[in-house]
Amino acid sequence: MEFSVESLETPALTKAHLAELLFEHIGLNKRESKDMIDAFFDLISDRLVDGHDVKISSFGNFQIRTKAPRPGRNPRTGEAIPIEARRVVTFHASHKLKDQIQGNSPAV
């Protein structure tokens, strides 16, 4: 089953657009579609907050990385400002996704 998002007004694919696509193509009602999308992203967010990596096959990996504290600088004033340690999410696209973006393989 192939989904098309060309009919959407904005170039960004939003949770609302995903829910609408589920409604149109799968046949779920609008409330079920919204709940399913929300549950999907809540699950991913919860796993990342707990410090676990998330791998979506044929799409990519979301990983938590801890950045060490470091000295920074205010670009406007040049004043030295300490940057605290923090956790960040990184995304690494799978080889299949990279190939699709380059047009080297058909969509899955």
N, CA, C and O atoms as a GROMACS GRO file, in nm:
protein
  432
    1MET      N    1   0.085  -0.117   0.000
    1MET     CA    2   0.000   0.000   0.000
    1MET      C    3   0.090   0.124   0.000
    1MET      O    4   0.181   0.134   0.082
    2GLU      N    5   0.066   0.214  -0.089
    2GLU     CA    6   0.147   0.334  -0.101
    2GLU      C    7   0.069   0.456  -0.056
    2GLU      O    8  -0.049   0.472  -0.089
    3PHE      N    9   0.135   0.542   0.021
    3PHE     CA   10   0.072   0.662   0.072
    3PHE      C   11   0.132   0.783   0.003
    3PHE      O   12   0.252   0.788  -0.022
    4SER      N   13   0.049   0.879  -0.028
    4SER     CA   14   0.096   1.001  -0.091
    4SER      C   15   0.063   1.118   0.000
    4SER      O   16  -0.047   1.127   0.054
    5VAL      N   17   0.160   1.208   0.016
    5VAL     CA   18   0.137   1.326   0.100
    5VAL      C   19   0.143   1.454   0.019
    5VAL      O   20   0.152   1.563   0.077
    6GLU      N   21   0.140   1.444  -0.114
    6GLU     CA   22   0.147   1.564  -0.198
    6GLU      C   23   0.029   1.657  -0.177
    6GLU      O   24   0.040   1.777  -0.199
    7SER      N   25  -0.085   1.602  -0.136
    7SER     CA   26  -0.205   1.684  -0.122
    7SER      C   27  -0.203   1.771   0.004
    7SER      O   28  -0.291   1.856   0.022
    8LEU      N   29  -0.105   1.752   0.090
    8LEU     CA   30  -0.099   1.829   0.213
    8LEU      C   31  -0.051   1.971   0.185
    8LEU      O   32   0.033   1.993   0.098
    9GLU      N   33  -0.108   2.067   0.261
    9GLU     CA   34  -0.076   2.208   0.235
    9GLU      C   35   0.067   2.246   0.272
    9GLU      O   36   0.129   2.326   0.203
   10THR      N   37   0.119   2.189   0.382
   10THR     CA   38   0.252   2.226   0.428
   10THR      C   39   0.352   2.118   0.391
   10THR      O   40   0.315   2.001   0.379
   11PRO      N   41   0.479   2.155   0.374
   11PRO     CA   42   0.578   2.055   0.339
   11PRO      C   43   0.612   1.961   0.455
   11PRO      O   44   0.668   1.853   0.433
   12ALA      N   45   0.581   2.001   0.579
   12ALA     CA   46   0.613   1.918   0.695
   12ALA      C   47   0.506   1.811   0.713
   12ALA      O   48   0.387   1.836   0.693
   13LEU      N   49   0.550   1.692   0.750
   13LEU     CA   50   0.458   1.583   0.780
   13LEU      C   51   0.433   1.588   0.930
   13LEU      O   52   0.523   1.558   1.008
   14THR      N   53   0.313   1.624   0.971
   14THR     CA   54   0.280   1.641   1.112
   14THR      C   55   0.204   1.520   1.165
   14THR      O   56   0.160   1.434   1.088
   15LYS      N   57   0.190   1.515   1.299
   15LYS     CA   58   0.112   1.409   1.359
   15LYS      C   59  -0.032   1.413   1.309
   15LYS      O   60  -0.094   1.308   1.287
   16ALA      N   61  -0.086   1.532   1.291
   16ALA     CA   62  -0.223   1.545   1.239
   16ALA      C   63  -0.233   1.488   1.097
   16ALA      O   64  -0.331   1.423   1.063
   17HIS      N   65  -0.132   1.513   1.015
   17HIS     CA   66  -0.131   1.458   0.879
   17HIS      C   67  -0.121   1.306   0.882
   17HIS      O   68  -0.188   1.238   0.804
   18LEU      N   69  -0.038   1.252   0.970
   18LEU     CA   70  -0.026   1.107   0.982
   18LEU      C   71  -0.159   1.045   1.024
   18LEU      O   72  -0.199   0.942   0.971
   19ALA      N   73  -0.226   1.108   1.120
   19ALA     CA   74  -0.356   1.058   1.164
   19ALA      C   75  -0.457   1.063   1.050
   19ALA      O   76  -0.537   0.970   1.033
   20GLU      N   77  -0.453   1.168   0.972
   20GLU     CA   78  -0.544   1.181   0.857
   20GLU      C   79  -0.516   1.071   0.754
   20GLU      O   80  -0.609   1.015   0.696
   21LEU      N   81  -0.388   1.040   0.731
   21LEU     CA   82  -0.352   0.933   0.638
   21LEU      C   83  -0.401   0.797   0.687
   21LEU      O   84  -0.449   0.716   0.608
   22LEU      N   85  -0.390   0.772   0.818
   22LEU     CA   86  -0.445   0.647   0.873
   22LEU      C   87  -0.596   0.641   0.852
   22LEU      O   88  -0.650   0.536   0.816
   23PHE      N   89  -0.662   0.751   0.874
   23PHE     CA   90  -0.807   0.758   0.855
   23PHE      C   91  -0.844   0.727   0.709
   23PHE      O   92  -0.934   0.648   0.684
   24GLU      N   93  -0.774   0.790   0.615
   24GLU     CA   94  -0.807   0.776   0.474
   24GLU      C   95  -0.769   0.640   0.415
   24GLU      O   96  -0.845   0.583   0.337
   25HIS      N   97  -0.651   0.588   0.452
   25HIS     CA   98  -0.598   0.470   0.384
   25HIS      C   99  -0.621   0.340   0.459
   25HIS      O  100  -0.629   0.234   0.396
   26ILE      N  101  -0.632   0.344   0.590
   26ILE     CA  102  -0.647   0.221   0.668
   26ILE      C  103  -0.793   0.200   0.706
   26ILE      O  104  -0.838   0.086   0.720
   27GLY      N  105  -0.866   0.309   0.724
   27GLY     CA  106  -1.006   0.296   0.759
   27GLY      C  107  -1.035   0.312   0.908
   27GLY      O  108  -1.149   0.291   0.951
   28LEU      N  109  -0.935   0.347   0.986
   28LEU     CA  110  -0.961   0.375   1.128
   28LEU      C  111  -1.042   0.503   1.137
   28LEU      O  112  -1.034   0.589   1.049
   29ASN      N  113  -1.122   0.517   1.245
   29ASN     CA  114  -1.191   0.644   1.259
   29ASN      C  115  -1.090   0.749   1.304
   29ASN      O  116  -0.979   0.716   1.344
   30LYS      N  117  -1.129   0.875   1.298
   30LYS     CA  118  -1.034   0.984   1.324
   30LYS      C  119  -0.979   0.979   1.467
   30LYS      O  120  -0.861   1.006   1.489
   31ARG      N  121  -1.063   0.944   1.562
   31ARG     CA  122  -1.017   0.938   1.702
   31ARG      C  123  -0.915   0.825   1.720
   31ARG      O  124  -0.813   0.845   1.785
   32GLU      N  125  -0.944   0.708   1.662
   32GLU     CA  126  -0.850   0.595   1.671
   32GLU      C  127  -0.719   0.629   1.601
   32GLU      O  128  -0.612   0.592   1.650
   33SER      N  129  -0.726   0.696   1.489
   33SER     CA  130  -0.606   0.735   1.415
   33SER      C  131  -0.519   0.828   1.499
   33SER      O  132  -0.398   0.808   1.510
   34LYS      N  133  -0.581   0.929   1.559
   34LYS     CA  134  -0.507   1.023   1.643
   34LYS      C  135  -0.446   0.952   1.763
   34LYS      O  136  -0.330   0.975   1.797
   35ASP      N  137  -0.525   0.866   1.828
   35ASP     CA  138  -0.476   0.793   1.945
   35ASP      C  139  -0.359   0.702   1.910
   35ASP      O  140  -0.265   0.689   1.988
   36MET      N  141  -0.365   0.638   1.793
   36MET     CA  142  -0.258   0.549   1.751
   36MET      C  143  -0.128   0.627   1.727
   36MET      O  144  -0.021   0.584   1.769
   37ILE      N  145  -0.138   0.739   1.659
   37ILE     CA  146  -0.020   0.822   1.633
   37ILE      C  147   0.038   0.874   1.765
   37ILE      O  148   0.159   0.871   1.786
   38ASP      N  149  -0.049   0.924   1.853
   38ASP     CA  150  -0.003   0.974   1.983
   38ASP      C  151   0.066   0.863   2.063
   38ASP      O  152   0.171   0.887   2.124
   39ALA      N  153   0.008   0.743   2.064
   39ALA     CA  154   0.067   0.631   2.138
   39ALA      C  155   0.203   0.593   2.080
   39ALA      O  156   0.296   0.561   2.154
   40PHE      N  157   0.215   0.596   1.948
   40PHE     CA  158   0.342   0.564   1.882
   40PHE      C  159   0.453   0.660   1.925
   40PHE      O  160   0.562   0.618   1.964
   41PHE      N  161   0.424   0.789   1.918
   41PHE     CA  162   0.526   0.888   1.954
   41PHE      C  163   0.550   0.893   2.105
   41PHE      O  164   0.662   0.921   2.148
   42ASP      N  165   0.447   0.867   2.185
   42ASP     CA  166   0.466   0.860   2.330
   42ASP      C  167   0.560   0.745   2.365
   42ASP      O  168   0.647   0.760   2.451
   43LEU      N  169   0.542   0.632   2.299
   43LEU     CA  170   0.628   0.516   2.324
   43LEU      C  171   0.772   0.548   2.290
   43LEU      O  172   0.863   0.516   2.367
   44ILE      N  173   0.795   0.609   2.175
   44ILE     CA  174   0.932   0.646   2.135
   44ILE      C  175   0.990   0.746   2.235
   44ILE      O  176   1.104   0.731   2.278
   45SER      N  177   0.914   0.848   2.270
   45SER     CA  178   0.961   0.950   2.365
   45SER      C  179   0.994   0.890   2.500
   45SER      O  180   1.098   0.921   2.558
   46ASP      N  181   0.906   0.804   2.550
   46ASP     CA  182   0.929   0.742   2.681
   46ASP      C  183   1.056   0.658   2.682
   46ASP      O  184   1.132   0.662   2.778
   47ARG      N  185   1.078   0.582   2.575
   47ARG     CA  186   1.200   0.500   2.568
   47ARG      C  187   1.325   0.588   2.565
   47ARG      O  188   1.424   0.556   2.630
   48LEU      N  189   1.321   0.698   2.490
   48LEU     CA  190   1.436   0.788   2.484
   48LEU      C  191   1.460   0.856   2.618
   48LEU      O  192   1.575   0.868   2.661
   49VAL      N  193   1.354   0.901   2.684
   49VAL     CA  194   1.367   0.965   2.815
   49VAL      C  195   1.428   0.869   2.916
   49VAL      O  196   1.507   0.909   3.002
   50ASP      N  197   1.392   0.739   2.905
   50ASP     CA  198   1.447   0.638   2.995
   50ASP      C  199   1.591   0.601   2.960
   50ASP      O  200   1.652   0.521   3.031
   51GLY      N  201   1.645   0.658   2.852
   51GLY     CA  202   1.784   0.633   2.815
   51GLY      C  203   1.805   0.518   2.719
   51GLY      O  204   1.919   0.477   2.696
   52HIS      N  205   1.698   0.465   2.661
   52HIS     CA  206   1.709   0.354   2.567
   52HIS      C  207   1.712   0.406   2.424
   52HIS      O  208   1.646   0.505   2.392
   53ASP      N  209   1.789   0.340   2.339
   53ASP     CA  210   1.788   0.372   2.197
   53ASP      C  211   1.662   0.315   2.132
   53ASP      O  212   1.604   0.218   2.182
   54VAL      N  213   1.620   0.376   2.022
   54VAL     CA  214   1.503   0.330   1.948
   54VAL      C  215   1.547   0.302   1.805
   54VAL      O  216   1.601   0.389   1.737
   55LYS      N  217   1.523   0.178   1.761
   55LYS     CA  218   1.558   0.139   1.624
   55LYS      C  219   1.429   0.108   1.549
   55LYS      O  220   1.349   0.026   1.593
   56ILE      N  221   1.410   0.176   1.437
   56ILE     CA  222   1.296   0.149   1.350
   56ILE      C  223   1.354   0.089   1.222
   56ILE      O  224   1.420   0.157   1.143
   57SER      N  225   1.328  -0.038   1.204
   57SER     CA  226   1.385  -0.113   1.093
   57SER      C  227   1.355  -0.044   0.959
   57SER      O  228   1.243   0.003   0.936
   58SER      N  229   1.454  -0.038   0.873
   58SER     CA  230   1.448   0.023   0.739
   58SER      C  231   1.428   0.174   0.744
   58SER      O  232   1.407   0.236   0.640
   59PHE      N  233   1.435   0.234   0.863
   59PHE     CA  234   1.419   0.379   0.875
   59PHE      C  235   1.542   0.440   0.940
   59PHE      O  236   1.608   0.525   0.880
   60GLY      N  237   1.574   0.398   1.064
   60GLY     CA  238   1.692   0.451   1.129
   60GLY      C  239   1.689   0.430   1.279
   60GLY      O  240   1.600   0.365   1.333
   61ASN      N  241   1.789   0.488   1.345
   61ASN     CA  242   1.806   0.475   1.490
   61ASN      C  243   1.805   0.612   1.556
   61ASN      O  244   1.869   0.706   1.510
   62PHE      N  245   1.730   0.620   1.666
   62PHE     CA  246   1.733   0.737   1.753
   62PHE      C  247   1.817   0.696   1.873
   62PHE      O  248   1.788   0.595   1.938
   63GLN      N  249   1.919   0.774   1.905
   63GLN     CA  250   2.007   0.740   2.016
   63GLN      C  251   2.020   0.858   2.110
   63GLN      O  252   2.019   0.974   2.068
   64ILE      N  253   2.033   0.826   2.239
   64ILE     CA  254   2.057   0.927   2.342
   64ILE      C  255   2.208   0.939   2.357
   64ILE      O  256   2.279   0.839   2.370
   65ARG      N  257   2.256   1.061   2.355
   65ARG     CA  258   2.399   1.088   2.372
   65ARG      C  259   2.414   1.189   2.484
   65ARG      O  260   2.342   1.288   2.488
   66THR      N  261   2.508   1.165   2.573
   66THR     CA  262   2.535   1.259   2.682
   66THR      C  263   2.652   1.346   2.640
   66THR      O  264   2.762   1.297   2.612
   67LYS      N  265   2.628   1.477   2.638
   67LYS     CA  266   2.735   1.571   2.602
   67LYS      C  267   2.796   1.625   2.730
   67LYS      O  268   2.725   1.661   2.824
   68ALA      N  269   2.925   1.630   2.733
   68ALA     CA  270   2.999   1.677   2.851
   68ALA      C  271   2.989   1.829   2.862
   68ALA      O  272   2.966   1.898   2.763
   69PRO      N  273   3.007   1.879   2.983
   69PRO     CA  274   3.010   2.026   2.997
   69PRO      C  275   3.132   2.081   2.923
   69PRO      O  276   3.235   2.015   2.910
   70ARG      N  277   3.116   2.203   2.875
   70ARG     CA  278   3.228   2.263   2.800
   70ARG      C  279   3.217   2.415   2.809
   70ARG      O  280   3.111   2.470   2.838
   71PRO      N  281   3.328   2.482   2.784
   71PRO     CA  282   3.322   2.628   2.783
   71PRO      C  283   3.260   2.676   2.652
   71PRO      O  284   3.288   2.622   2.545
   72GLY      N  285   3.176   2.776   2.661
   72GLY     CA  286   3.115   2.835   2.543
   72GLY      C  287   3.143   2.983   2.541
   72GLY      O  288   3.210   3.036   2.629
   73ARG      N  289   3.091   3.050   2.440
   73ARG     CA  290   3.116   3.193   2.427
   73ARG      C  291   2.991   3.258   2.369
   73ARG      O  292   2.933   3.209   2.272
   74ASN      N  293   2.951   3.370   2.429
   74ASN     CA  294   2.840   3.448   2.376
   74ASN      C  295   2.888   3.512   2.247
   74ASN      O  296   2.982   3.592   2.250
   75PRO      N  297   2.827   3.480   2.133
   75PRO     CA  298   2.878   3.533   2.006
   75PRO      C  299   2.862   3.685   1.994
   75PRO      O  300   2.936   3.748   1.918
   76ARG      N  301   2.768   3.742   2.066
   76ARG     CA  302   2.746   3.886   2.058
   76ARG      C  303   2.849   3.964   2.138
   76ARG      O  304   2.901   4.066   2.092
   77THR      N  305   2.878   3.916   2.260
   77THR     CA  306   2.968   3.992   2.349
   77THR      C  307   3.106   3.931   2.360
   77THR      O  308   3.200   3.998   2.402
   78GLY      N  309   3.121   3.803   2.323
   78GLY     CA  310   3.250   3.736   2.338
   78GLY      C  311   3.272   3.685   2.480
   78GLY      O  312   3.377   3.628   2.509
   79GLU      N  313   3.175   3.706   2.568
   79GLU     CA  314   3.188   3.664   2.708
   79GLU      C  315   3.186   3.511   2.718
   79GLU      O  316   3.107   3.445   2.651
   80ALA      N  317   3.276   3.456   2.801
   80ALA     CA  318   3.281   3.312   2.823
   80ALA      C  319   3.161   3.269   2.907
   80ALA      O  320   3.130   3.330   3.010
   81ILE      N  321   3.094   3.164   2.862
   81ILE     CA  322   2.977   3.112   2.932
   81ILE      C  323   2.992   2.960   2.940
   81ILE      O  324   3.015   2.895   2.839
   82PRO      N  325   2.978   2.903   3.060
   82PRO     CA  326   2.986   2.758   3.070
   82PRO      C  327   2.859   2.692   3.014
   82PRO      O  328   2.748   2.737   3.042
   83ILE      N  329   2.877   2.587   2.936
   83ILE     CA  330   2.764   2.510   2.883
   83ILE      C  331   2.757   2.381   2.965
   83ILE      O  332   2.854   2.305   2.972
   84GLU      N  333   2.642   2.359   3.028
   84GLU     CA  334   2.626   2.244   3.117
   84GLU      C  335   2.616   2.113   3.040
   84GLU      O  336   2.584   2.112   2.920
   85ALA      N  337   2.643   2.003   3.109
   85ALA     CA  338   2.625   1.871   3.050
   85ALA      C  339   2.477   1.852   3.019
   85ALA      O  340   2.390   1.900   3.091
   86ARG      N  341   2.451   1.780   2.912
   86ARG     CA  342   2.312   1.757   2.875
   86ARG      C  343   2.301   1.632   2.790
   86ARG      O  344   2.399   1.582   2.735
   87ARG      N  345   2.177   1.582   2.782
   87ARG     CA  346   2.149   1.467   2.697
   87ARG      C  347   2.082   1.517   2.571
   87ARG      O  348   1.995   1.604   2.576
   88VAL      N  349   2.121   1.461   2.458
   88VAL     CA  350   2.063   1.499   2.329
   88VAL      C  351   2.023   1.373   2.254
   88VAL      O  352   2.077   1.265   2.277
   89VAL      N  353   1.928   1.388   2.163
   89VAL     CA  354   1.885   1.278   2.077
   89VAL      C  355   1.952   1.296   1.942
   89VAL      O  356   1.952   1.406   1.885
   90THR      N  357   2.009   1.188   1.891
   90THR     CA  358   2.064   1.192   1.757
   90THR      C  359   1.988   1.090   1.672
   90THR      O  360   1.936   0.991   1.724
   91PHE      N  361   1.981   1.115   1.542
   91PHE     CA  362   1.916   1.023   1.450
   91PHE      C  363   2.016   0.984   1.343
   91PHE      O  364   2.084   1.069   1.285
   92HIS      N  365   2.024   0.855   1.318
   92HIS     CA  366   2.108   0.803   1.211
   92HIS      C  367   2.019   0.725   1.115
   92HIS      O  368   1.961   0.623   1.154
   93ALA      N  369   2.009   0.770   0.993
   93ALA     CA  370   1.925   0.704   0.894
   93ALA      C  371   1.983   0.568   0.857
   93ALA      O  372   2.105   0.551   0.853
   94SER      N  373   1.894   0.472   0.830
   94SER     CA  374   1.939   0.340   0.786
   94SER      C  375   1.992   0.349   0.643
   94SER      O  376   1.967   0.446   0.572
   95HIS      N  377   2.064   0.246   0.604
   95HIS     CA  378   2.115   0.244   0.466
   95HIS      C  379   2.000   0.240   0.366
   95HIS      O  380   2.008   0.300   0.259
   96LYS      N  381   1.892   0.168   0.400
   96LYS     CA  382   1.777   0.162   0.309
   96LYS      C  383   1.716   0.300   0.290
   96LYS      O  384   1.682   0.338   0.178
   97LEU      N  385   1.701   0.376   0.398
   97LEU     CA  386   1.645   0.512   0.388
   97LEU      C  387   1.739   0.602   0.308
   97LEU      O  388   1.694   0.679   0.224
   98LYS      N  389   1.867   0.592   0.333
   98LYS     CA  390   1.965   0.672   0.258
   98LYS      C  391   1.958   0.641   0.108
   98LYS      O  392   1.963   0.731   0.025
   99ASP      N  393   1.946   0.512   0.076
   99ASP     CA  394   1.935   0.472  -0.065
   99ASP      C  395   1.807   0.526  -0.128
   99ASP      O  396   1.808   0.572  -0.242
  100GLN      N  397   1.696   0.522  -0.053
  100GLN     CA  398   1.569   0.574  -0.106
  100GLN      C  399   1.579   0.724  -0.132
  100GLN      O  400   1.529   0.773  -0.233
  101ILE      N  401   1.643   0.795  -0.041
  101ILE     CA  402   1.658   0.940  -0.057
  101ILE      C  403   1.741   0.972  -0.181
  101ILE      O  404   1.715   1.070  -0.251
  102GLN      N  405   1.842   0.889  -0.207
  102GLN     CA  406   1.927   0.909  -0.323
  102GLN      C  407   1.863   0.857  -0.452
  102GLN      O  408   1.915   0.879  -0.561
  103GLY      N  409   1.748   0.789  -0.439
  103GLY     CA  410   1.680   0.736  -0.558
  103GLY      C  411   1.740   0.606  -0.607
  103GLY      O  412   1.721   0.568  -0.723
  104ASN      N  413   1.813   0.535  -0.519
  104ASN     CA  414   1.879   0.412  -0.560
  104ASN      C  415   1.796   0.287  -0.543
  104ASN      O  416   1.834   0.182  -0.595
  105SER      N  417   1.683   0.295  -0.473
  105SER     CA  418   1.601   0.176  -0.453
  105SER      C  419   1.455   0.216  -0.442
  105SER      O  420   1.425   0.330  -0.407
  106PRO      N  421   1.366   0.124  -0.472
  106PRO     CA  422   1.222   0.155  -0.465
  106PRO      C  423   1.178   0.172  -0.320
  106PRO      O  424   1.241   0.119  -0.228
  107ALA      N  425   1.069   0.246  -0.300
  107ALA     CA  426   1.013   0.268  -0.167
  107ALA      C  427   0.964   0.136  -0.110
  107ALA      O  428   0.916   0.049  -0.183
  108VAL      N  429   0.977   0.123   0.022
  108VAL     CA  430   0.935   0.000   0.092
  108VAL      C  431   0.789   0.010   0.126
  108VAL      O  432   0.733  -0.083   0.185
   0.00000   0.00000   0.00000
